Structure formats: C-alpha cells, structure tokens
Amino acid sequence: MRETDTRTGNSHAVVVGGGIAGLAAAHRLLTRHPGTRVTVLEASDRLGGKLLAGEIEGVRVDLGAESMLARRPEAVALAREVGLADSLQPPATATASIWTRGALRPMPKGHVMGVPGDASALSGVLSEEGLRRIEQDRELPPTEVGDDVAVGAYVAERLGREVVDRLVEPLLGGVYAGDAYRISMRAAVPQLFEAARTHGSLTEGVRALQARAAAHQQTGPVFMGIAGGVGRLPLAVAESVRARGGEIHTGTPVTALRRTATGWQVGTAERTLEADAVIVAVPAYAAAALLGTESPAAAAELGCVEYASMALMTLAYRRSETDLPEGSGFLVPPVDGHTIKASTFASRKWGWIADEDPDLLVLRTSVGRYGETEILKREDAELVELSRHDLRAATGLAAEPVATRVTRWHDGLPQYPVGHHARVARIRDQVSRLPGLAVCGAAYDGVGIPACVASADAAVDQLAGDLAGVHELTRDPVRSPHGGGGE
C-alpha cells in the first residue's frame, strides 16, 4: 500500500480470505487508513473460517472454536471494537479433568503445557515410576536444543515419556490436533524453549517461569467466550467492515494473482480487480497456489505446511437424565487408546448456554489428530456412537441424546513441526520482496483467534512500512495455552 494513496483515499486493498484473519485485516485497513477502498473475497459461501455459530435443539452453540485467549489483547479488543463488549463472558468454571489410567482425574496445576516445576504437581496423573523419573531431571547433564526441538522429544529426554504421553500430548493436542513428538517447541511453546536454552534442568527452568509469572501476576480470566458463540465475532467484524465502506463477496474464489507495473491484478471467475495492495489470508495450501507465479520460493515453502483434520460432535441431553461429574470437561491422552480426544461440558463451561435452556445439557466431543484419517471416514451416526461409548466409560453417561450434530473440519489446523519458525521467516522474506503484498493467518504465528488477529494487524502494518508487528510475532508467537476441558 502506498502511503500517499492511503492518505488521499485513492488506494485499493484486496483481502483474499474471509476467515477471522482476513476480516480482521480488512477492519484494520479501514480503521487505520480511512479512505482506503477495501474488498474482501471469500471462496466459500460463508464468512468466519473455523469460527462457526450454529444451534442444537434451539440453543445457540459454537460448531468450531469456542473460546479465545484473553491474556493476549488482540481478539478481545477486536470484539469490543465491533460492538460485542457486552457479550464477552469468561468460562463459568475452569475446573477440568483428564481421563487417564482408567479414571477421571483432576487436571494438575503448577505446570507449563504439562511440564511441571516439581514432580508432585503431577501426582495422581502419573505413576510412581513416572514421578520418580521426573526427579532425575536435576541430575542429568544439559540437553542441547539448538535452533529448535520437538516438544515431546525434549521433555521425554528430560522427564520421561510418561509426562509427555499423559499430559503434554493431550494438552498440545487440544490446541494443534498434532503429535507432541513432532511439534516445534520454539513455535508452539516458546516460553519452554527459552527455559530449555537458559537452564540446564527443565524443572528448574519451569520454576523460573512460574516465579516470573507470579511476580507479574495478571488479573482477569485466561480465556473468554461470547454469548451466543465466538462464531458471532467474524459476522460482527464483517458488519463493521461493511459499515465503514468495505465490500465483502462470498462464493468468489480468487484464481490468479499477478504483479503489474502499478500494483496487483486479482483474478476471479467473473472479473479482474486492480489493487494497490493484497493481503493473502487463506490456508497455506491455498496461498501456495496463489503465489506460485509471483513468488515460487514462498509458494514452495507454503506447500510444505501440513494440516490436521478433526470432527466435533455436539450432543444435547435432557438435564434431568444426566449426572455428570463437576467441571468443564476432560482431556484424553492418546496413549490410553480411546477414540475421543476431549469433551467439553458446554452448558457447564458457558453460562449463556445454560441460560438459553436450563433443562438442556449440551456436550461436545472431538476426534482426529495429525495423521489420523480413518476415523474421519466414519459416518456421522457412527462418530456419535463412538463419542457416546467413551462418554459412558468416562462419566457413566448412558442417556439418549435428544439431538446431535457432527461438524467436520477437513485440513482445519496447520501443523508446526520443528523448524516452523524458520519456514515462516523464509516465507515472509520472499513475500516482502513483492511490494504491496502481505500474508497472515493461522499458518504462521499461532492457531488461536488472538494469533490470527495479531497476524492480520502485522500484515496491514507491514504494507504501510511498519515491520514492528512482524518482528514481534517472529520473536514471540502468540501462544494458545490450553485451559483444560475443551477440544
């Protein structure tokens, strides 16, 4: 984007992608650069990407992501800006469990993404042998982490595989639907990576992190939801974009992206748009296809980003027929051999769901991790039955649901393997060589809603020549810690 054009109101920016990142980018363009003409092009017939509001048995629910990290300001601030301040709600309960070793056990406290500062923090979840193995960490020589290392591999070497298999894996799986033994510690849990680089003992490093956090104690909830579902957020952002003069077109896939002497040409099946600037806010594989001509190197890197697919089962029960344990839900370690990977007691977690129908109890379960494809080939009815089987085994819930919904998210979550941060840096380096072009979204600096908004903000600022946001994200990706009890 040429600043002279922005100030005179003559510039035209096209945003490719109508998920939360693309919509947030459009909103920032219009608020930071008044007078800019903004056009959003979304290939599908709806907006919001992985944020999807729906209903079951007359009650509004989220059929995609259900909460956003509140300790980072981007997503909550955007919600307030687009008129949702009065709808922001923290979880009604943050108490969660982990279903492991044949029982629901309280989610341990005093850990960083499952990594304890002291073995006693994991008592009850780990065996006595597993707890003793943690204590060996202080006696082991330092482990070299280099430029990056897999979370699972490093933690297993320091503390033993049981910590990884029974706690780190389900917590990370709740965020990335990935494999802890492949996930980059630098990209996914950067605070742990820094602790590993600066301390010979991992437990010592975690204690230092905990001491630092205690000295800068943040108040307020860790997570936040929106009454009616966080799926309302992209719709509210879209409404604000339109109110500020932006155009949004759904069912309009972009088929070509070409650099011209004066800017960009953005091709669709119906027409070609002339633009001064383009923000590409689509999944990595779609971005690779668009950038193949103008930046083959960036396209090659984007084409290497892998994705995990998953499915969410939403089940509604008559409350009088249920007797669930306390809390917001539970996580499930893959090592225990069950089908579901988590369950959220949605009516317990979100007060607005309970308020809409006090006689209804809504639950969610999820299946699918990186590399698991067979489970997603099952029919909807079979996925519901598999969920009911595991719910019965974990909680004793035997009632018949009065309604069910299955929502499939094919290629829903990008994977952050070892070296992901370096790949993102290479992509951004190549893209920066093309004036008036920027990229943003979950494929780069974090998969949560605040991460996508921060990525969008940085992309808009980059177009105006301000690289501070990009540099900050490179230095400190937006972490999406798991709050327990959710998918």
C-alpha positions, 0 to 999 in steps of 0.5 A: 500500500502506498502511503500517499494513496492511503492518505488521499483515499485513492488506494485499493486493498484486496483481502483474499480470505474471509476467515477471522484473519482476513476480516480482521485485516480488512477492519484494520485497513479501514480503521487505520487508513480511512479512505482506503477502498477495501474488498474482501473475497471469500471462496466459500459461501460463508464468512468466519473460517473455523469460527462457526455459530450454529444451534442444537435443539434451539440453543445457540452453540459454537460448531468450531472454536469456542473460546479465545485467549484473553491474556493476549489483547488482540481478539478481545479488543477486536470484539469490543471494537465491533460492538460485542463488549457486552457479550464477552463472558469468561468460562463459568468454571475452569475446573477440568479433568483428564481421563487417564489410567482408567479414571477421571482425574483432576487436571494438575496445576503448577505446570507449563503445557504439562511440564511441571516445576516439581514432580508432585504437581503431577501426582495422581496423573502419573505413576510412581515410576513416572514421578520418580523419573521426573526427579532425575531431571536435576541430575542429568547433564544439559540437553542441547536444543539448538535452533529448535526441538520437538516438544515431546522429544525434549521433555521425554529426554528430560522427564520421561515419556510418561509426562509427555504421553499423559499430559503434554500430548493431550494438552498440545493436542487440544490446541494443534490436533498434532503429535507432541513428538513432532511439534516445534517447541520454539513455535508452539511453546516458546516460553519452554524453549527459552527455559530449555536454552537458559537452564540446564534442568527443565524443572528448574527452568519451569520454576523460573517461569512460574516465579516470573509469572507470579511476580507479574501476576495478571488479573482477569480470566485466561480465556473468554467466550461470547454469548451466543458463540465466538462464531458471532465475532467474524459476522460482527467484524464483517458488519463493521467492515461493511459499515465503514465502506468495505465490500465483502463477496462470498462464493468468489474464489480468487484464481490468479494473482499477478504483479503489474507495473502499478500494483496487483491484478486479482483474478476471479471467475467473473472479473479482474480487480486492480489493487494497490495492495493484497493481503493473502489470508487463506490456508497455506495450501491455498496461498501456495497456489496463489503465489506460485507465479509471483513468488515460487520460493514462498509458494514452495515453502507454503506447500510444505505446511501440513494440516490436521483434520478433526470432527466435533460432535455436539450432543444435547441431553435432557438435564434431568437424565444426566449426572455428570461429574463437576467441571468443564470437561476432560482431556484424553491422552492418546496413549490410553487408546480411546477414540475421543480426544476431549469433551467439553461440558458446554452448558457447564463451561458457558453460562449463556448456554445454560441460560438459553435452556436450563433443562438442556445439557449440551456436550461436545466431543472431538476426534482426529489428530495429525495423521489420523484419517480413518476415523474421519471416514466414519459416518456421522451416526457412527462418530456419535456412537463412538463419542457416546461409548467413551462418554459412558466409560468416562462419566457413566453417561448412558442417556439418549441424546435428544439431538446431535450434530457432527461438524467436520473440519477437513485440513482445519489446523496447520501443523508446526513441526520443528523448524516452523519458525524458520519456514515462516521467516523464509516465507515472509522474506520472499513475500516482502520482496513483492511490494504491496503484498502481505500474508497472515493467518493461522499458518504462521504465528499461532492457531488461536483467534488472538494469533490470527488477529495479531497476524492480520494487524502485522500484515496491514502494518507491514504494507504501510512500512511498519515491520514492528508487528512482524518482528514481534510475532517472529520473536514471540508467537502468540501462544494458545495455552490450553485451559483444560476441558475443551477440544 
